[in-house]
Amino acid sequence: MKLLFDHNLSPRLVQRLADLFPESTHVSTIGLDQADDQTVWDYARCHDFIIATKDSDYNELLMLKGFPPKVIWIRRGNCSTSEIESILRSHEADIKTLTNDSCLGILTFY
């Protein structure tokens, strides 16, 4: 399970979640921190990443284009990096299901 953390999530999540998602990265690490959503989408699709984001635009892209890539949409308002980490850790099994189920394209966490 490889997550691509969008610019609206902390780059620190890569290290903090490396035990669960060791091949993950952040858009800033790969030079996409200023890229538009479509460019990030295309990169994730070509490199087998699941996009982790707080941005509703990826839900819209998913509706228009289908998947892959798949999306984890975190719909919690202002929250800390620790809270995001906790959400993703507590839903590890759901994220595995998303990865393995060809009928699922998005997980939404509140």
Biotite code that builds the C-alpha atoms (Angstrom):
import biotite.structure as struc

atoms = struc.array([
    struc.Atom([0.000, 0.000, 0.000], chain_id="A", res_id=1, res_name="MET", atom_name="CA", element="C"),
    struc.Atom([1.619, 3.161, -1.231], chain_id="A", res_id=2, res_name="LYS", atom_name="CA", element="C"),
    struc.Atom([0.121, 6.479, -0.206], chain_id="A", res_id=3, res_name="LEU", atom_name="CA", element="C"),
    struc.Atom([0.835, 9.745, -1.946], chain_id="A", res_id=4, res_name="LEU", atom_name="CA", element="C"),
    struc.Atom([0.197, 12.504, 0.565], chain_id="A", res_id=5, res_name="PHE", atom_name="CA", element="C"),
    struc.Atom([-1.213, 15.647, -1.001], chain_id="A", res_id=6, res_name="ASP", atom_name="CA", element="C"),
    struc.Atom([0.158, 19.118, -0.261], chain_id="A", res_id=7, res_name="HIS", atom_name="CA", element="C"),
    struc.Atom([-2.583, 19.780, 2.319], chain_id="A", res_id=8, res_name="ASN", atom_name="CA", element="C"),
    struc.Atom([-1.206, 16.994, 4.551], chain_id="A", res_id=9, res_name="LEU", atom_name="CA", element="C"),
    struc.Atom([2.072, 17.155, 6.418], chain_id="A", res_id=10, res_name="SER", atom_name="CA", element="C"),
    struc.Atom([5.178, 15.611, 4.829], chain_id="A", res_id=11, res_name="PRO", atom_name="CA", element="C"),
    struc.Atom([5.951, 14.234, 8.311], chain_id="A", res_id=12, res_name="ARG", atom_name="CA", element="C"),
    struc.Atom([3.220, 11.640, 7.784], chain_id="A", res_id=13, res_name="LEU", atom_name="CA", element="C"),
    struc.Atom([5.550, 9.720, 5.462], chain_id="A", res_id=14, res_name="VAL", atom_name="CA", element="C"),
    struc.Atom([7.962, 8.910, 8.301], chain_id="A", res_id=15, res_name="GLN", atom_name="CA", element="C"),
    struc.Atom([5.299, 8.652, 10.976], chain_id="A", res_id=16, res_name="ARG", atom_name="CA", element="C"),
    struc.Atom([3.423, 5.997, 8.997], chain_id="A", res_id=17, res_name="LEU", atom_name="CA", element="C"),
    struc.Atom([6.421, 4.237, 7.435], chain_id="A", res_id=18, res_name="ALA", atom_name="CA", element="C"),
    struc.Atom([5.774, 1.107, 9.500], chain_id="A", res_id=19, res_name="ASP", atom_name="CA", element="C"),
    struc.Atom([2.351, 0.661, 7.847], chain_id="A", res_id=20, res_name="LEU", atom_name="CA", element="C"),
    struc.Atom([2.891, 2.280, 4.461], chain_id="A", res_id=21, res_name="PHE", atom_name="CA", element="C"),
    struc.Atom([6.647, 2.021, 3.801], chain_id="A", res_id=22, res_name="PRO", atom_name="CA", element="C"),
    struc.Atom([6.590, 2.995, 0.117], chain_id="A", res_id=23, res_name="GLU", atom_name="CA", element="C"),
    struc.Atom([4.608, 6.180, 0.654], chain_id="A", res_id=24, res_name="SER", atom_name="CA", element="C"),
    struc.Atom([5.766, 9.656, -0.244], chain_id="A", res_id=25, res_name="THR", atom_name="CA", element="C"),
    struc.Atom([4.625, 13.263, -0.202], chain_id="A", res_id=26, res_name="HIS", atom_name="CA", element="C"),
    struc.Atom([4.039, 15.452, -3.253], chain_id="A", res_id=27, res_name="VAL", atom_name="CA", element="C"),
    struc.Atom([6.768, 17.837, -2.065], chain_id="A", res_id=28, res_name="SER", atom_name="CA", element="C"),
    struc.Atom([9.341, 15.026, -2.022], chain_id="A", res_id=29, res_name="THR", atom_name="CA", element="C"),
    struc.Atom([8.753, 14.257, -5.685], chain_id="A", res_id=30, res_name="ILE", atom_name="CA", element="C"),
    struc.Atom([8.561, 17.883, -6.825], chain_id="A", res_id=31, res_name="GLY", atom_name="CA", element="C"),
    struc.Atom([4.780, 18.055, -7.192], chain_id="A", res_id=32, res_name="LEU", atom_name="CA", element="C"),
    struc.Atom([3.998, 20.403, -4.300], chain_id="A", res_id=33, res_name="ASP", atom_name="CA", element="C"),
    struc.Atom([2.989, 23.160, -6.755], chain_id="A", res_id=34, res_name="GLN", atom_name="CA", element="C"),
    struc.Atom([1.430, 20.815, -9.315], chain_id="A", res_id=35, res_name="ALA", atom_name="CA", element="C"),
    struc.Atom([-2.238, 20.927, -10.178], chain_id="A", res_id=36, res_name="ASP", atom_name="CA", element="C"),
    struc.Atom([-4.569, 18.127, -9.128], chain_id="A", res_id=37, res_name="ASP", atom_name="CA", element="C"),
    struc.Atom([-4.578, 16.509, -12.576], chain_id="A", res_id=38, res_name="GLN", atom_name="CA", element="C"),
    struc.Atom([-0.780, 16.219, -12.578], chain_id="A", res_id=39, res_name="THR", atom_name="CA", element="C"),
    struc.Atom([-0.794, 14.632, -9.123], chain_id="A", res_id=40, res_name="VAL", atom_name="CA", element="C"),
    struc.Atom([-3.619, 12.321, -10.259], chain_id="A", res_id=41, res_name="TRP", atom_name="CA", element="C"),
    struc.Atom([-1.632, 11.220, -13.316], chain_id="A", res_id=42, res_name="ASP", atom_name="CA", element="C"),
    struc.Atom([1.512, 10.610, -11.255], chain_id="A", res_id=43, res_name="TYR", atom_name="CA", element="C"),
    struc.Atom([-0.418, 8.519, -8.726], chain_id="A", res_id=44, res_name="ALA", atom_name="CA", element="C"),
    struc.Atom([-2.039, 6.472, -11.478], chain_id="A", res_id=45, res_name="ARG", atom_name="CA", element="C"),
    struc.Atom([1.259, 5.807, -13.275], chain_id="A", res_id=46, res_name="CYS", atom_name="CA", element="C"),
    struc.Atom([3.107, 4.864, -10.073], chain_id="A", res_id=47, res_name="HIS", atom_name="CA", element="C"),
    struc.Atom([0.371, 2.861, -8.291], chain_id="A", res_id=48, res_name="ASP", atom_name="CA", element="C"),
    struc.Atom([-0.216, 5.269, -5.409], chain_id="A", res_id=49, res_name="PHE", atom_name="CA", element="C"),
    struc.Atom([-3.375, 5.888, -3.429], chain_id="A", res_id=50, res_name="ILE", atom_name="CA", element="C"),
    struc.Atom([-3.850, 9.635, -3.016], chain_id="A", res_id=51, res_name="ILE", atom_name="CA", element="C"),
    struc.Atom([-4.366, 10.733, 0.606], chain_id="A", res_id=52, res_name="ALA", atom_name="CA", element="C"),
    struc.Atom([-5.870, 14.208, 0.708], chain_id="A", res_id=53, res_name="THR", atom_name="CA", element="C"),
    struc.Atom([-8.195, 16.694, 2.351], chain_id="A", res_id=54, res_name="LYS", atom_name="CA", element="C"),
    struc.Atom([-9.055, 18.121, -1.078], chain_id="A", res_id=55, res_name="ASP", atom_name="CA", element="C"),
    struc.Atom([-12.543, 17.470, -2.499], chain_id="A", res_id=56, res_name="SER", atom_name="CA", element="C"),
    struc.Atom([-11.247, 17.912, -6.053], chain_id="A", res_id=57, res_name="ASP", atom_name="CA", element="C"),
    struc.Atom([-9.887, 14.359, -6.072], chain_id="A", res_id=58, res_name="TYR", atom_name="CA", element="C"),
    struc.Atom([-13.361, 13.027, -5.331], chain_id="A", res_id=59, res_name="ASN", atom_name="CA", element="C"),
    struc.Atom([-14.593, 14.935, -8.372], chain_id="A", res_id=60, res_name="GLU", atom_name="CA", element="C"),
    struc.Atom([-11.764, 13.562, -10.532], chain_id="A", res_id=61, res_name="LEU", atom_name="CA", element="C"),
    struc.Atom([-12.619, 10.071, -9.346], chain_id="A", res_id=62, res_name="LEU", atom_name="CA", element="C"),
    struc.Atom([-16.255, 10.589, -10.352], chain_id="A", res_id=63, res_name="MET", atom_name="CA", element="C"),
    struc.Atom([-15.236, 11.859, -13.800], chain_id="A", res_id=64, res_name="LEU", atom_name="CA", element="C"),
    struc.Atom([-12.359, 9.526, -14.604], chain_id="A", res_id=65, res_name="LYS", atom_name="CA", element="C"),
    struc.Atom([-12.864, 6.457, -12.454], chain_id="A", res_id=66, res_name="GLY", atom_name="CA", element="C"),
    struc.Atom([-9.944, 4.755, -10.796], chain_id="A", res_id=67, res_name="PHE", atom_name="CA", element="C"),
    struc.Atom([-7.039, 4.127, -10.457], chain_id="A", res_id=68, res_name="PRO", atom_name="CA", element="C"),
    struc.Atom([-5.761, 5.998, -8.666], chain_id="A", res_id=69, res_name="PRO", atom_name="CA", element="C"),
    struc.Atom([-7.807, 5.392, -5.585], chain_id="A", res_id=70, res_name="LYS", atom_name="CA", element="C"),
    struc.Atom([-8.373, 8.120, -3.017], chain_id="A", res_id=71, res_name="VAL", atom_name="CA", element="C"),
    struc.Atom([-8.427, 8.472, 0.749], chain_id="A", res_id=72, res_name="ILE", atom_name="CA", element="C"),
    struc.Atom([-10.400, 11.639, 1.424], chain_id="A", res_id=73, res_name="TRP", atom_name="CA", element="C"),
    struc.Atom([-9.999, 12.999, 4.942], chain_id="A", res_id=74, res_name="ILE", atom_name="CA", element="C"),
    struc.Atom([-12.933, 15.295, 5.591], chain_id="A", res_id=75, res_name="ARG", atom_name="CA", element="C"),
    struc.Atom([-12.033, 16.432, 9.065], chain_id="A", res_id=76, res_name="ARG", atom_name="CA", element="C"),
    struc.Atom([-11.612, 20.196, 9.423], chain_id="A", res_id=77, res_name="GLY", atom_name="CA", element="C"),
    struc.Atom([-8.578, 21.720, 11.025], chain_id="A", res_id=78, res_name="ASN", atom_name="CA", element="C"),
    struc.Atom([-6.737, 18.955, 12.801], chain_id="A", res_id=79, res_name="CYS", atom_name="CA", element="C"),
    struc.Atom([-3.219, 18.059, 13.760], chain_id="A", res_id=80, res_name="SER", atom_name="CA", element="C"),
    struc.Atom([-0.814, 15.755, 11.987], chain_id="A", res_id=81, res_name="THR", atom_name="CA", element="C"),
    struc.Atom([-1.168, 13.417, 14.969], chain_id="A", res_id=82, res_name="SER", atom_name="CA", element="C"),
    struc.Atom([-4.915, 13.233, 14.398], chain_id="A", res_id=83, res_name="GLU", atom_name="CA", element="C"),
    struc.Atom([-4.412, 12.415, 10.713], chain_id="A", res_id=84, res_name="ILE", atom_name="CA", element="C"),
    struc.Atom([-1.892, 9.754, 11.672], chain_id="A", res_id=85, res_name="GLU", atom_name="CA", element="C"),
    struc.Atom([-4.348, 8.292, 14.163], chain_id="A", res_id=86, res_name="SER", atom_name="CA", element="C"),
    struc.Atom([-7.144, 8.207, 11.586], chain_id="A", res_id=87, res_name="ILE", atom_name="CA", element="C"),
    struc.Atom([-4.980, 6.377, 9.063], chain_id="A", res_id=88, res_name="LEU", atom_name="CA", element="C"),
    struc.Atom([-3.603, 3.948, 11.650], chain_id="A", res_id=89, res_name="ARG", atom_name="CA", element="C"),
    struc.Atom([-7.046, 3.103, 12.969], chain_id="A", res_id=90, res_name="SER", atom_name="CA", element="C"),
    struc.Atom([-8.273, 2.406, 9.432], chain_id="A", res_id=91, res_name="HIS", atom_name="CA", element="C"),
    struc.Atom([-5.351, 0.296, 8.237], chain_id="A", res_id=92, res_name="GLU", atom_name="CA", element="C"),
    struc.Atom([-7.664, -2.669, 7.530], chain_id="A", res_id=93, res_name="ALA", atom_name="CA", element="C"),
    struc.Atom([-10.038, -0.453, 5.536], chain_id="A", res_id=94, res_name="ASP", atom_name="CA", element="C"),
    struc.Atom([-7.126, 0.899, 3.506], chain_id="A", res_id=95, res_name="ILE", atom_name="CA", element="C"),
    struc.Atom([-6.005, -2.671, 2.765], chain_id="A", res_id=96, res_name="LYS", atom_name="CA", element="C"),
    struc.Atom([-9.541, -3.444, 1.598], chain_id="A", res_id=97, res_name="THR", atom_name="CA", element="C"),
    struc.Atom([-9.488, -0.356, -0.633], chain_id="A", res_id=98, res_name="LEU", atom_name="CA", element="C"),
    struc.Atom([-6.194, -1.526, -2.110], chain_id="A", res_id=99, res_name="THR", atom_name="CA", element="C"),
    struc.Atom([-7.402, -5.049, -2.830], chain_id="A", res_id=100, res_name="ASN", atom_name="CA", element="C"),
    struc.Atom([-11.045, -4.499, -3.838], chain_id="A", res_id=101, res_name="ASP", atom_name="CA", element="C"),
    struc.Atom([-11.421, -3.740, -7.541], chain_id="A", res_id=102, res_name="SER", atom_name="CA", element="C"),
    struc.Atom([-14.895, -2.264, -6.917], chain_id="A", res_id=103, res_name="CYS", atom_name="CA", element="C"),
    struc.Atom([-13.792, 0.375, -4.385], chain_id="A", res_id=104, res_name="LEU", atom_name="CA", element="C"),
    struc.Atom([-12.264, 3.678, -5.440], chain_id="A", res_id=105, res_name="GLY", atom_name="CA", element="C"),
    struc.Atom([-12.487, 5.927, -2.404], chain_id="A", res_id=106, res_name="ILE", atom_name="CA", element="C"),
    struc.Atom([-12.491, 5.892, 1.373], chain_id="A", res_id=107, res_name="LEU", atom_name="CA", element="C"),
    struc.Atom([-13.834, 8.906, 3.206], chain_id="A", res_id=108, res_name="THR", atom_name="CA", element="C"),
    struc.Atom([-12.837, 9.525, 6.822], chain_id="A", res_id=109, res_name="PHE", atom_name="CA", element="C"),
    struc.Atom([-14.415, 12.122, 9.106], chain_id="A", res_id=110, res_name="TYR", atom_name="CA", element="C"),
])
